[in-house]
Amino acid sequence: MTVVDWSRWQFALTAIYHWLFVPLTLGLSVIVAVMESLYLKTKSEKWLAATKFWMTLFGINFAIGVATGIILEFEFGTNWSNYSWFVGDIFGAPLAIEGLVAFFMEATFVAVMFFGWGKVSPRFHLASTWLTSLGASISALWILVANAWMQYPVGMEFDPAQMRNVMDNFWALFSGVAVNKFFHAVFSGWTLSGVFVIGVSSWFLLKRRNEPFAIRSIKVGGWVGLIGMLLTMWTGDGSAVEVTKCQPMKLAAMEGLYKGHEAQSIVAMGIVNPDKTWDNDEDEYLFDISIPYGLSILAKHDPNAFVPGIADIVNGFSINENGDTVNTVGYAERIRLGKLSHEALRRYDIARAQHDEKAMAEAENDLRQYYPYFGYGYFDSVEEAIPPVGVTFYSFRVMVVLGSYFLLYLIVALFAVYRKDWLQRNKWMQLIAIASVPFMWICSEAGWMVAEVGRQPWTVQDLLPTKAAISEISSASVITTFWLFAAIFTILLVAEVSIMLRQIDKRSKHNLEIDNAH
């Protein structure tokens, strides 16, 4: 493995661990705010007790999430310095805004949220809780805008004098890709947190402790989770359309599709053929069960639409930004034109050093002409530009299958909790709720694998591949920090789970209810 491979693994490790905490922060903050709103409305101490309990779990998760997130941002400078230089003017802007605005907003109001009980008015405290939740979402907004820009780079132009990209339209960063990605991630956090609350509350029911508290928590968590799930599906549909327009190769990898057709079916279940390549005649799947017209509907909301496969795209078939199938430049030609853009940049640099303005203008003109293919100039074969099909294909199906399960699960959970004593009497329902919690995280992580593995080999789509974005560091240093981070993050995860379990067990041994006092 090269320094590129190890750096990718290190960044993936950090991102995976960080995303264990982020969605729970996003969703649990909403659930806590809803519970405190109910407390302020009803003046019932039972809602105050519930608010403080879930707020404690939120705080534990919030602290660990911040620690992993800071390390993630540092890695852009330590491991990906060429990337940071080449596009830092654009990518750095939303991250700077996130730190200056959203993170400080969270830090300010989370302090009032935890330490302001009895020191500020109940209304101001409730406002602080909602503003903490809003701050978490705004923080996610800027980070996801930055990530979406890597998937669909817009709002910039290349400055050959600086040999880097500079921003020329800040508002272009809020593309359809960014909007759908933000809402999809945030609403999936609502779903994850709803499933988490139901699972923890079901443990109370299983142990026959604090049952009224558990039922109330399941109702709030169930509604937040179900609303989040429905909105996640809606924004997921929007994301699929944007991927079709902006990253057709990712869509083809998600489906394991090499040769596209009109009225293209989608594989519900299947096994991709590991021997299949874009230029051989092997079957695409060893086994598959397909839904007719499914991919055409998903991609273009048209059951008869043509959806290109990997071979089509490599050979020059693609889909433009309006969703129309068009003939484009094939990958072999893109590689050739990309190398011409590199050569033009070298000529520009030499001419600038010699103060030859005429040669500079000629070189810059050639560079502008070929720059859309700049990233392909780093490749020597078209195979390098094709993402890992197997990982993308299976991750997509894990996400969809588990997402479908959780939609049904949340509907059933809400139905059961409103049936008098029905949920309390059904032990198997309680066990399913507890067992479902880790699968929600698997679903969430699978979604990110689709997004990130599916755009490989690019750090910035069509502009900068991973092998050109790396820092000039040794593999040994990255290997050392990889295992160091793996150990630290695992310790943090174990610590969080341990502290949460201790808090849950501690609370279960105390009466969270004050119903008898009313």
C-alpha positions in Angstrom: 0.0 0.0 0.0 1.2 3.5 -0.9 1.0 6.7 1.1 -2.1 7.5 -0.9 -3.8 4.3 0.2 -2.8 4.7 3.8 -3.9 8.4 3.8 -7.3 7.3 2.4 -7.7 4.7 5.0 -6.8 7.1 7.7 -9.3 9.7 6.5 -12.0 7.0 6.1 -11.3 5.7 9.6 -11.7 9.2 11.1 -14.8 10.0 9.1 -16.5 6.7 10.0 -15.9 7.2 13.7 -16.9 10.8 13.5 -20.2 9.9 11.8 -21.0 7.6 14.6 -21.6 10.6 16.8 -22.9 13.3 14.4 -26.4 11.9 13.5 -27.2 11.2 17.1 -26.2 14.8 18.0 -28.5 16.2 15.2 -31.5 14.1 16.1 -31.2 13.9 19.9 -31.0 17.7 20.1 -34.4 17.9 18.4 -35.9 15.3 20.7 -34.6 17.0 23.8 -36.0 20.3 22.6 -39.4 18.8 21.9 -39.5 17.3 25.4 -38.5 20.6 27.0 -41.2 22.4 25.0 -43.7 19.9 26.4 -42.4 20.6 29.9 -42.8 24.3 29.5 -46.3 23.8 28.1 -47.6 21.3 30.7 -45.4 22.4 33.7 -45.2 18.7 34.5 -42.1 17.5 36.2 -42.3 14.2 34.4 -41.3 16.0 31.1 -38.5 17.8 33.0 -37.1 14.5 34.2 -37.3 13.1 30.6 -35.6 16.2 29.2 -32.7 16.1 31.6 -32.2 12.3 31.1 -32.0 12.5 27.3 -30.0 15.8 27.5 -27.3 13.9 29.5 -27.0 11.3 26.8 -26.9 14.1 24.2 -24.1 15.9 26.1 -21.9 12.7 26.3 -22.3 12.1 22.6 -21.7 15.8 21.7 -18.4 16.0 23.5 -17.0 12.9 21.7 -18.2 14.1 18.4 -16.4 17.4 18.7 -13.1 15.6 19.5 -13.2 13.4 16.4 -14.4 16.2 14.1 -11.4 18.5 15.0 -9.0 15.7 14.0 -10.8 15.2 10.8 -10.3 18.8 9.7 -6.6 18.8 10.7 -6.0 15.9 8.3 -6.7 18.2 5.3 -3.5 20.0 6.2 -1.4 17.0 7.3 -2.3 14.4 4.7 -4.0 16.3 1.9 -2.0 19.5 1.6 -2.0 19.5 -2.2 -5.7 19.3 -2.1 -5.9 22.1 0.5 -3.7 24.3 -1.7 -5.4 23.5 -5.0 -9.0 24.2 -3.8 -8.6 25.6 -0.4 -10.0 29.0 -1.4 -13.4 27.4 -2.1 -13.4 24.4 0.3 -12.0 26.5 3.2 -14.8 29.1 3.1 -17.7 27.0 4.4 -15.5 25.3 6.9 -14.4 28.7 8.2 -18.0 29.9 8.5 -18.9 26.7 10.3 -16.2 27.3 12.9 -16.9 31.0 13.3 -20.7 31.0 13.3 -22.3 27.6 13.9 -19.7 26.0 16.3 -19.6 29.1 18.5 -23.4 29.3 18.4 -23.5 25.7 19.6 -20.8 26.2 22.2 -22.6 29.3 23.7 -26.0 27.9 24.0 -25.1 24.3 24.9 -23.5 25.9 28.1 -26.8 27.6 28.9 -28.6 24.4 28.1 -26.6 22.3 30.6 -25.8 24.8 33.3 -28.6 27.3 33.0 -31.3 25.4 35.0 -32.6 27.8 37.7 -30.2 30.5 36.5 -32.1 31.8 33.5 -35.9 31.9 32.9 -37.6 28.7 31.6 -38.3 30.4 28.3 -34.7 31.5 27.8 -33.5 28.0 28.7 -35.9 26.5 26.1 -34.7 29.0 23.5 -31.1 27.9 24.3 -32.0 24.3 23.8 -33.6 24.9 20.4 -30.7 27.2 19.4 -28.3 24.4 20.3 -30.2 22.1 18.0 -30.3 24.7 15.3 -26.6 25.4 15.7 -25.9 21.7 15.2 -27.8 21.7 12.0 -26.2 24.9 10.8 -22.8 23.3 11.5 -23.8 20.3 9.5 -25.0 22.6 6.7 -21.6 24.2 6.1 -19.7 20.9 6.3 -22.1 19.2 3.9 -21.9 22.2 1.5 -18.2 21.7 1.5 -18.6 18.0 0.9 -21.2 18.5 -1.8 -18.8 20.9 -3.6 -16.3 18.0 -3.8 -19.0 16.0 -5.5 -20.0 18.8 -7.8 -17.4 21.6 -8.0 -19.0 24.9 -9.0 -18.6 28.6 -8.3 -14.9 28.8 -9.1 -12.3 29.3 -11.8 -8.7 28.3 -12.1 -6.0 31.0 -11.7 -2.9 29.9 -13.5 -0.8 32.6 -11.9 -1.5 31.1 -8.5 -1.8 27.5 -9.8 -4.9 27.0 -7.8 -8.7 27.4 -8.0 -10.3 30.6 -6.6 -14.0 31.2 -5.8 -16.0 33.5 -8.1 -19.5 32.7 -7.0 -20.1 31.8 -3.3 -23.8 31.2 -3.7 -23.2 28.6 -6.4 -22.0 26.3 -3.6 -25.7 25.9 -2.6 -26.3 23.6 -5.6 -29.0 21.0 -5.8 -26.4 18.4 -4.7 -25.6 20.5 -1.6 -29.3 21.1 -0.6 -30.3 17.5 -1.0 -27.2 16.2 0.8 -27.8 18.5 3.8 -31.4 17.7 4.3 -30.8 14.0 3.7 -28.1 13.8 6.3 -29.9 15.9 8.9 -33.2 14.0 8.6 -31.5 10.7 8.7 -30.0 11.9 12.0 -33.6 12.4 13.2 -34.4 8.8 12.2 -31.3 7.4 13.9 -32.1 9.2 17.1 -35.7 8.1 17.1 -34.6 4.5 16.8 -32.0 5.1 19.6 -34.6 6.6 21.9 -37.1 3.8 21.2 -34.4 1.2 21.8 -33.2 2.6 25.1 -36.8 3.1 26.3 -37.6 -0.5 25.4 -34.8 -1.6 27.7 -36.7 0.2 30.5 -39.8 -1.7 29.5 -38.0 -5.0 29.3 -36.7 -4.4 32.9 -40.1 -3.1 34.0 -38.6 0.1 35.2 -39.9 3.6 34.7 -42.5 2.4 32.2 -44.5 5.7 32.0 -41.3 7.5 31.3 -40.3 5.0 28.6 -43.7 5.2 26.9 -43.6 9.0 26.7 -40.1 8.8 25.3 -41.1 6.3 22.7 -43.9 8.5 21.5 -41.6 11.5 21.0 -38.8 9.5 19.6 -41.2 7.6 17.3 -42.7 10.7 15.8 -39.4 12.4 15.3 -37.9 9.3 13.8 -40.9 8.6 11.5 -41.0 12.2 10.2 -37.2 12.0 9.7 -37.5 8.8 7.8 -40.2 10.1 5.4 -38.2 13.2 4.8 -35.0 11.2 4.4 -36.7 9.1 1.6 -37.9 12.3 -0.1 -34.5 13.9 -0.1 -32.9 10.6 -1.0 -35.0 10.7 -4.2 -33.8 14.2 -4.9 -30.2 13.1 -4.3 -30.6 10.2 -6.8 -31.7 12.7 -9.4 -28.7 15.0 -8.7 -26.3 12.1 -8.9 -27.7 11.1 -12.2 -27.1 14.6 -13.5 -23.7 15.3 -11.9 -22.1 11.9 -11.2 -23.4 9.4 -13.7 -20.5 7.1 -13.1 -21.4 6.9 -9.4 -25.0 6.0 -10.3 -23.7 3.2 -12.7 -21.5 1.9 -9.9 -24.4 2.0 -7.4 -26.3 -0.3 -9.7 -23.4 -2.4 -11.0 -24.6 -1.4 -14.5 -22.2 -1.6 -17.4 -24.5 -1.4 -20.4 -27.5 0.8 -20.0 -30.9 0.6 -21.6 -34.1 2.5 -21.9 -36.7 1.5 -19.3 -33.8 0.4 -17.2 -34.6 -2.0 -14.4 -33.1 -1.8 -10.9 -31.5 -4.7 -9.0 -33.4 -5.3 -5.8 -31.1 -8.2 -4.8 -28.1 -9.4 -6.5 -24.4 -10.5 -6.6 -22.1 -8.6 -8.9 -19.7 -10.5 -11.1 -16.1 -9.8 -9.8 -14.7 -10.7 -13.2 -16.8 -8.1 -15.1 -14.9 -5.1 -16.5 -16.1 -2.3 -18.7 -14.5 -3.8 -21.8 -15.3 -7.5 -21.6 -18.5 -9.5 -22.3 -18.9 -11.1 -18.9 -22.4 -10.9 -17.3 -22.8 -8.1 -14.9 -24.3 -10.2 -12.1 -23.9 -13.8 -10.9 -27.5 -13.5 -9.5 -30.1 -10.8 -9.5 -33.7 -10.0 -8.9 -34.7 -6.8 -10.7 -37.6 -4.4 -10.6 -38.7 -3.4 -14.1 -38.3 0.4 -14.9 -36.9 1.0 -11.4 -33.6 2.7 -12.3 -35.1 4.9 -15.0 -37.8 6.1 -12.5 -35.2 6.6 -9.8 -32.8 8.5 -12.0 -35.1 10.6 -14.2 -38.6 10.0 -12.9 -39.4 8.6 -16.3 -40.0 4.9 -16.7 -38.8 4.9 -20.3 -35.6 7.0 -19.8 -32.2 5.7 -20.9 -29.7 5.3 -18.1 -26.0 4.9 -19.1 -23.8 2.2 -17.7 -20.1 2.3 -16.9 -19.1 1.2 -20.4 -21.4 3.7 -22.0 -19.9 6.6 -19.9 -16.3 5.4 -20.6 -17.1 5.3 -24.3 -18.8 8.8 -24.3 -22.4 8.3 -23.4 -23.6 10.4 -20.4 -26.3 12.6 -19.0 -26.1 16.4 -19.0 -27.2 18.8 -16.2 -30.7 18.9 -17.6 -31.0 15.1 -17.3 -30.8 14.5 -21.1 -28.8 11.7 -22.5 -26.1 13.0 -24.8 -22.9 12.0 -26.5 -19.9 13.3 -24.6 -16.1 13.0 -24.6 -15.0 9.4 -23.8 -12.6 8.7 -21.0 -9.6 7.9 -23.3 -10.0 11.3 -24.9 -10.5 13.0 -21.6 -7.2 11.6 -20.4 -5.5 12.9 -23.6 -7.1 16.4 -23.2 -6.2 16.4 -19.5 -2.6 15.9 -20.3 -2.7 18.7 -22.8 -4.1 21.0 -20.0 -1.1 20.0 -17.8 1.3 20.8 -20.6 -0.4 24.2 -21.2 0.0 25.0 -17.5 3.7 24.1 -17.7 4.1 26.4 -20.7 2.3 29.2 -18.9 4.6 28.9 -15.9 7.7 28.9 -18.1 6.4 31.9 -20.1 5.6 33.8 -16.9 9.1 33.2 -15.6 10.4 34.6 -18.9 8.0 37.5 -18.9 6.7 36.4 -22.3 3.2 37.8 -22.3 2.3 36.5 -25.8 3.3 32.9 -24.9 1.5 33.3 -21.6 -1.7 34.3 -23.4 -1.5 31.4 -25.8 -0.8 28.9 -23.0 -3.7 30.3 -20.9 -6.0 30.0 -23.9 -5.1 26.4 -24.3 -5.5 25.8 -20.6 -9.0 27.3 -20.5 -10.0 25.1 -23.4 -8.7 21.8 -21.9 -9.2 22.6 -18.2 -12.6 20.7 -17.9 -10.5 17.5 -18.3 -7.6 18.6 -16.0 -8.2 15.9 -13.5 -8.1 13.1 -16.1 -4.6 14.1 -17.0 -3.3 12.4 -13.9 -4.5 9.0 -15.2 -2.7 6.6 -17.6 -5.7 4.3 -18.2 -9.5 4.6 -18.2 -9.6 1.9 -15.5 -8.2 4.3 -13.0 -11.3 6.5 -13.3 -13.8 3.8 -12.5 -15.0 3.6 -8.8 -15.0 0.3 -6.8 -18.2 -1.2 -8.1 -18.7 -4.0 -5.5 -18.4 -1.8 -2.4 -20.7 0.9 -3.9 -23.3 -1.7 -5.1 -23.6 -3.5 -1.8 -23.5 -0.4 0.4 -26.4 1.1 -1.6 -28.5 -2.0 -1.0 -27.7 -2.2 2.6 -28.8 1.5 3.0 -32.0 1.0 1.0 -33.0 -2.3 2.6 -32.4 -1.1 6.2 -34.0 2.2 5.4 -37.2 0.4 4.2 -37.1 -1.8 7.3 -36.9 1.3 9.6 -39.8 2.9 7.9 -42.0 -0.1 8.7 -40.4 -0.5 12.1 -41.2 3.1 13.1 -44.8 2.8 11.9 -45.3 -0.4 13.9 -43.6 1.1 17.0 -45.9 4.1 17.0 -48.9 1.9 16.4 -47.9 -0.3 19.3 -47.2 2.5 21.8 -50.6 4.0 21.4 -52.3 0.6 22.0 -53.0 0.4 25.7 -50.3 -1.7 27.4 -49.7 -3.5 24.1 -46.0 -2.6 23.9 -45.4 -3.3 27.6 -46.8 -6.8 27.2 -44.9 -7.8 24.1 -41.4 -8.7 25.1 -40.4 -9.6 21.5 -41.2 -6.1 20.4 -38.9 -4.7 23.1 -36.1 -7.1 22.1 -36.5 -6.1 18.4 -36.3 -2.4 19.4 -33.1 -2.9 21.3 -31.5 -5.1 18.6 -32.5 -2.5 15.9 -30.3 0.3 17.3 -26.9 -0.8 15.9 -28.5 -1.5 12.5 -29.5 2.1 12.2 -25.9 3.1 12.5 -25.0 0.5 9.8 -27.6 2.0 7.6 -26.2 5.5 8.1 -22.6 4.5 7.5 -23.6 2.6 4.4 -25.1 5.8 3.0 -21.8 7.6 3.4 -19.9 4.7 1.8 -22.1 5.1 -1.3 -21.4 8.8 -1.4 -17.7 8.7 -0.8 -16.6 5.4 -2.4 -18.9 6.0 -5.4 -17.0 9.1 -6.3 -13.6 7.5 -6.2 -10.9 8.0 -7.5 -11.7 11.7 -7.0 -11.2 14.0 -4.1 -12.9 16.7 -6.3 -15.0 15.2 -9.0 -13.3 15.4 -12.5 -10.8 17.9 -11.1 -8.4 16.3 -8.7 -7.8 12.6 -8.1 -6.7 11.3 -4.7 -3.2 10.4 -5.9 -2.6 14.1 -6.9 -4.1 15.5 -3.6 -1.7 13.9 -1.2 1.0 15.5 1.0 4.6 14.7 0.5 4.9 12.5 3.6 6.2 9.0 4.2 4.0 6.0 4.4 5.6 5.2 7.8 4.3 8.4 9.4 0.8 7.8 8.1 0.8 4.1 9.2 1.9 5.2 12.7 -0.9 7.8 13.0 -3.4 5.5 11.4 -3.0 2.9 14.2 -2.7 5.6 16.8 -6.0 7.2 15.7 -7.6 3.7 15.5 -6.7 3.1 19.1 -7.7 6.5 20.4 -11.1 6.5 18.5 -11.8 3.0 19.7 -11.1 4.1 23.3 -13.4 7.1 22.9 -16.2 5.0 21.4 -15.9 2.4 24.2 -15.8 5.2 26.8 -18.9 6.8 25.3 -20.9 3.6 25.2 -19.7 2.7 28.7 -20.7 6.1 30.1 -24.1 6.0 28.4 -24.8 2.6 29.7 -23.8 3.6 33.2 -26.2 6.6 33.0 -29.0 4.5 31.6 -28.5 1.9 34.4 -28.2 4.7 37.0 -31.4 6.3 35.9 -33.3 3.0 35.7 -32.6 2.5 39.4 -34.1 5.8 40.3 -37.7 6.9 39.9 -37.8 9.3 37.0 -41.5 9.9 37.6 -43.2 12.4 39.8 -46.6 11.2 38.7 -47.5 10.2 42.3 -46.9 13.8 43.4 -49.7 15.0 41.1 
